[in-house]
């Protein structure tokens, strides 16, 4: 079942056309890894899909509803966001709130969930990411990997239909990267739909159902993970994979 589909998505900053008509289709349960060199538009694509940046044009279909991205309303954006989660490269936790409060905030403030119910949900998702024992800690008391796992718990707390990950391990040391990727592997095995902008080739190869390679604001090649890595069709893709092997 198609959960998300975008067509001809465009985005420019001043005179710089960053996304030059992107098409993407995501089925329920897919884990889509978006690869590409720096400056290819990967993060901008993710931010446009979740309206952290305003797209200039294109169409989006989400959970069966159609939207014109050039004139989408604030209420439609709010409705779409309620069924999505976003995990940032830099965690984006509130320094003045403890782990439990960071996870419950979106439930109590945006969705008006009663505090007791929000706390129960937060402890459930913190346990899922192995952070339930840290509920009273503040972000400054946690490692980068622990902060990112809290950020994933925060995204899970609202029971989203899809979670977007923007380079979730790029700020982490290798040993901390593995603990975050393990949580993501577990989510994938449970059927969570995810779009992951990443440089982690091992994750993309092992966990992704689908891989998209971007360069210069375009999708150069896409396909299922095995075909993409074993038999890339485009020279630009082959060159990228050669460079990432070293």
C-alpha positions in Angstrom: 0.0 0.0 0.0 1.4 3.4 -1.0 1.8 5.6 2.0 3.6 8.6 0.6 4.2 9.7 -3.0 5.7 12.9 -4.3 6.0 14.0 -7.8 8.0 16.9 -9.4 9.0 18.4 -6.1 11.0 21.6 -6.7 12.9 23.9 -4.3 15.2 26.9 -4.9 17.0 29.1 -2.5 17.4 32.5 -4.2 18.6 31.5 -7.7 20.0 28.2 -6.6 17.7 25.3 -7.7 18.4 22.7 -5.1 15.6 20.2 -6.0 15.0 19.9 -9.7 11.8 17.8 -9.9 12.0 14.9 -7.5 9.7 11.8 -7.7 9.5 9.4 -4.8 7.2 6.6 -3.8 7.1 5.0 -0.3 5.0 2.0 0.6 3.9 1.1 4.1 6.7 -0.8 5.8 9.4 0.5 3.5 12.8 1.6 4.7 14.1 4.0 2.1 17.7 5.1 2.3 18.6 8.3 0.5 22.3 8.5 -0.5 24.3 11.0 -2.3 27.3 13.4 -2.1 27.1 16.6 0.1 25.0 19.3 -1.6 22.9 16.8 -3.6 19.7 18.0 -2.0 19.0 15.0 0.3 18.3 16.9 3.5 16.4 19.6 1.6 14.1 16.9 0.2 13.4 15.5 3.7 12.7 19.0 5.1 10.4 19.8 2.2 8.4 16.6 2.7 7.9 17.5 6.3 7.4 21.2 5.6 10.4 22.4 7.6 11.1 24.1 4.2 8.4 25.3 2.0 8.4 23.5 -1.4 8.1 25.7 -4.5 6.0 23.2 -6.4 5.1 19.6 -6.9 2.4 17.2 -5.6 2.3 15.0 -2.5 0.0 12.1 -1.8 0.0 11.1 1.9 -2.3 8.3 3.3 -4.5 8.6 0.3 -5.0 12.4 0.3 -3.6 14.6 -2.5 -1.9 18.0 -2.0 -0.6 20.7 -4.3 2.7 21.7 -2.6 2.8 25.2 -4.1 -0.4 26.2 -2.2 -0.8 23.7 0.7 -2.6 25.2 3.7 -1.3 25.4 7.3 -4.1 23.1 8.4 -3.1 20.5 5.8 0.6 20.7 6.9 -0.5 20.3 10.5 -2.6 17.3 9.7 0.3 15.6 7.8 2.8 16.3 10.5 0.6 14.7 13.1 1.3 11.4 11.5 5.0 11.8 10.9 8.1 11.9 13.1 11.4 13.6 12.4 14.8 12.7 13.9 17.4 15.4 13.4 21.1 15.2 13.0 21.7 17.3 16.1 19.1 15.7 18.4 17.2 19.0 19.0 16.4 18.1 22.6 15.4 20.8 25.1 18.4 21.3 27.4 16.2 22.6 30.3 14.0 19.5 30.3 14.7 16.0 31.4 14.4 12.9 29.2 10.8 12.2 30.2 9.8 15.8 29.6 11.5 15.9 26.2 9.5 12.9 25.1 6.1 14.0 26.6 6.2 17.6 25.4 4.8 16.9 21.9 2.0 14.8 23.5 0.9 17.2 26.2 1.4 20.5 24.3 0.5 19.7 20.7 -2.0 16.9 21.3 -3.3 17.7 24.7 -2.8 14.2 26.0 -3.2 14.0 29.8 0.1 14.0 31.7 -0.4 10.6 33.2 -1.1 9.0 29.8 1.7 10.9 28.2 4.2 9.7 30.9 3.1 6.1 30.3 3.6 6.4 26.6 7.0 8.1 27.0 8.2 5.3 29.3 7.0 2.7 26.8 9.0 4.2 23.9 12.0 5.0 26.1 12.1 1.3 27.0 12.0 0.4 23.3 15.1 2.4 22.7 16.9 1.3 25.9 16.6 4.6 27.7 13.9 4.1 30.3 16.5 4.1 33.1 17.5 7.7 32.1 14.1 9.4 32.4 15.2 11.9 35.0 18.5 12.8 33.2 19.1 16.0 31.3 20.6 16.1 27.8 23.9 17.4 29.1 24.2 14.2 31.2 23.9 11.9 28.2 26.2 10.8 25.4 25.4 11.8 21.8 24.2 8.3 21.1 21.9 8.4 24.2 20.5 11.8 23.2 19.8 10.5 19.7 17.9 7.5 21.1 15.8 9.9 23.2 15.1 11.8 20.0 14.0 8.6 18.3 11.7 7.9 21.3 10.2 11.3 21.0 9.5 10.6 17.3 7.9 7.3 18.2 5.7 8.7 21.0 3.1 10.0 18.7 2.7 6.7 16.9 3.6 8.1 13.5 2.9 6.4 10.2 6.4 7.3 8.9 9.6 8.6 10.5 12.1 10.8 8.7 15.8 10.5 9.8 18.2 13.2 8.7 21.7 11.9 9.0 20.9 10.5 12.5 24.5 9.2 13.1 26.7 11.8 11.4 27.4 13.7 14.6 28.4 10.5 16.5 31.6 8.6 17.2 31.6 5.1 15.6 30.9 3.2 18.9 27.8 5.5 19.5 26.7 5.1 15.9 26.2 1.4 16.3 23.8 1.8 19.2 21.6 4.2 17.2 21.6 2.0 14.1 20.7 -1.0 16.2 17.5 0.8 17.4 16.7 1.7 13.8 17.2 -1.9 12.7 14.8 -3.0 15.4 12.2 -0.5 14.2 12.7 -1.7 10.6 12.1 -5.3 11.7 8.9 -4.3 13.4 7.6 -2.7 10.1 8.1 1.0 10.8 8.1 3.0 7.6 11.2 5.1 7.5 13.0 7.5 5.1 16.7 7.8 6.1 19.2 10.3 4.7 22.4 8.6 5.6 26.1 8.0 4.8 25.9 4.6 6.5 26.4 2.3 3.6 26.2 -0.8 5.7 22.8 0.2 7.1 21.5 1.1 3.6 22.7 -2.2 2.3 21.5 -4.5 5.1 18.3 -2.8 6.3 16.8 -0.7 3.5 14.1 -2.2 1.2 14.7 0.6 -1.3 17.7 2.9 -2.0 17.6 6.3 -3.7 20.8 8.0 -5.0 20.7 11.7 -5.5 23.2 14.1 -7.1 22.8 17.7 -8.2 19.2 18.0 -7.1 18.0 15.0 -9.0 17.3 11.3 -8.4 20.0 9.6 -10.5 19.1 6.0 -9.7 16.8 4.1 -7.4 15.9 0.4 -6.8 15.7 -2.3 -4.2 18.8 -2.5 -2.0 20.3 -5.6 -3.4 20.0 -4.5 -7.1 21.3 -1.0 -6.2 24.5 -2.2 -4.5 25.1 -5.3 -6.6 24.3 -4.0 -10.1 24.1 -0.2 -10.3 23.0 1.0 -13.7 24.4 4.6 -13.8 28.0 5.5 -14.0 27.4 8.3 -11.5 26.1 5.8 -9.0 29.1 3.4 -9.6 31.5 6.3 -9.1 29.8 7.2 -5.8 29.8 3.6 -4.5 33.5 3.2 -5.5 34.4 6.4 -3.5 32.4 5.2 -0.4 34.1 1.9 -0.3 37.4 3.5 1.0 
